Amino acid sequence: MTVAQAFLGLLEAQPRHGYDLKRVYDERFGHHRPLHYGQVYSTLSRLLKQGLVEVDGVEPGGGPDRKRYTITAAGITDVHRWLAEPEKPDAYLQNTLYTKVLLALLTGRPAAEILDTQRTEHLRLMRELTRRKTAGDLADQLICDHALFHLEADLRWLELTTARLDQLAAEVGR
């Protein structure tokens, strides 16, 4: 998901000020990675130049005037197109962890330790996500479930790779 697409969707729901877009984005999508204000306003500037949003009003504030943004018809079309496009499934065929395991085997390092360390980190994150899911609203529960399912698949791969480590080491040694 891009920040620009999220902003367009939020603006389609209702016109908003930049600071309000940041707040709603951070609440809904940026739990552990809130946006910087510079990113908010550079994204809005880009959307303005592309004709996907426009300034709906300007209000005086304590500092600079506050602009209220609204989505244009072109912006609505863009959101509709983006929502209708399927996301490309990522098969992770050459991920970093696989590379670490293979390089450990190639250099005579203990690949099992890499897998054990990664398993520990996965389990730690799964506990954290489970706590967040338990305390969260439905949106938190759904996003945590998504992450937990991916982590579970990773754990299955870690177990399978650990079970086949001797065989992989033999193949790499040839």
N, C-alpha and C positions, 0 to 999 in steps of 0.2 A: 504494500500500500504506500502510495506517495502522500506526502503532506498536502500537496496541491489538490489531489483527488478528495482527500478527507475534508479539506476546507470547502471545496465546491459542494460536497454533500451536506455539510453543516450549514452552508449559506442557502442551499435550496430549502432547507427546513425553515429558516428565517434569517433576515438580515442581521448582521452582527458587527460589532467593533472588533478591531484586531486583538485587543486584550481579552475579549470575550471568546473569540475563536481559540486563543491559546489556552484559556482556562478549560473550555469544553474538550478540546483535543487532549490536553493533559489528563483530564479525568477519565475520558473514554478510551484513549489509545496509548498514551505515553506514561503509563504508571511508573516505570523506572527510568524513563528517558524523556523527561519533559523538554518541550521546545524552548529554544532561546528566542527572546523577542526579536532579535535580528533576523532569525529564520522566518518568523511569522511575517514580518513586514517585507522581506525580500520575496517571499512566496506570493504575498498579496500584490506586490508591484509587478511580478511576472504575470500573474493572472489578469491584472488590469491591462497590461500591454497586449496580451493575447485576446482581449475582448471577452474573457470568460466571466469577469466580475466588473462591477462598476461601483462608484461611490454613490451611495443612496442619500447621504446627508452628512453635514459637518456640524459638530456641536462644540462650543467652547469648553475647554477643560482647565484644570489647574496648571497645565503646561501647554504643550501644543494642542491645536484643535484636534478633536477626536472624529475620525471618519467612520461612518457606518457603511459597510459593504453589502452588496446584494448580488446575487447570481444573475447572469444574463441568459437569454434564450440559448445562445451558443454554449454557455456553461452547463445548462440543463442537458443539452444534447450530449455534451462531453461526459457528464456523469452517467447518463443512460448508457452510452456506448461502453464506458469503462466497467460498469456493473454487469453488463451482459457478456463481457469477454471472460472466458475461463482463465484462471491462473495456470501458468505452466507448472505441472508437477515437477518437483525437483527430486531426481532419483539419487542424488548424492553419490554418484559412482566413484568419484575420486575425492573423498573428503579428507580433511586434515588429519583426522585420527588414523585412518587407514595408512596414510603416508607416514605418520610417526611410527606405527607398528612395523611397517615394511622397512623403514630406515633403521629402526632398532635391530631388527633381524640381520640386515645387511652389514651393520657395523658391530655386531656382537654384543649389543646391549640387551638387557632383560626386557623383552617386549611384554611379558606378563605383568611387570610392574606398571607399565604405561596403561594397560587395560584395567588393572586394579585401581589405579589412581583415578582413572576416568569413571569407573563404576562408582567409586566413592563420591565423586563430584556430581554425577547424575542423581544418585540417591539423595544427596543433600538438597539439590535443587527441587527434586520431587517432593521432599518433605516441606520445603518452603512454599511451593505452589499449592500443596494440599492444605496447608494452613490458610493461605490466602483465599483459596476456593471456599473453605468452610466459613470464613468470615465475610465473604464477598456477596455482592448482589448477583443476579442471574448473568449479567454481562461478564463479571469476573469469573464466575463458575465456568462459563463457556470457553473463555480464552484460556483459563487454566487447564480445562479438560483437553483442549487442542494441544497445548504444550506437553501435558502429561502423556498423551497418547504417543507423541513423537519421542519423548524420552523413554517410554516403555519399549518402543521399537528399537531404539538405540541400545537399550540394555539387552534385548534379545540378541542383537548383533554382537555385543561385547561378550556374552556368554558363548555364542557359537564360535567366535574367533578364538576365545580362550581354549575351547575344546579342540580346535583345529590348529593350535599354535605350533605343535611339533611338526605336523604335516606341512604347514606353510613354511616353517624354517627349513625343512628338507628341500622344498621346491625352490626356495630363494637361494639355498646353498649350492644348487646345481649349476 
